[in-house]
Amino acid sequence: MATTYLPRITVADHEALRFLVDNFPTNSHEKWLHLQAKEIANWEKNGWEVVLIDISADDFVRYCRETGASPSFHTFRGIASARAIGKFD
């Protein structure tokens, strides 16, 4: 079974990330959880295992600073995978 890694965020970090991440998709944590639940269901329906990885606003800022990555939503999502495979701690 293939695995995908998705970021899990707290309410407080959601508020900070809304202003840090380019094109962050929602303005409320509740809406974020709703969209993520739909995405998880879609991945699982297609045979993938979904693992949620805790990511904070501080993690995002540090990752961008250390790697030179743009502060995009793509970068934000990529941090979960980088953390899962040991490339970012």
Secondary structure by P-SEA (a helix, b strand, c coil): cbbbbbbbbcaaaaaaaaacccccccccaaaaaaaaaaaaaaaaaabbbbbbbbbcaaaaaaaaaaccccccaaaaaaaaaaaaacccc
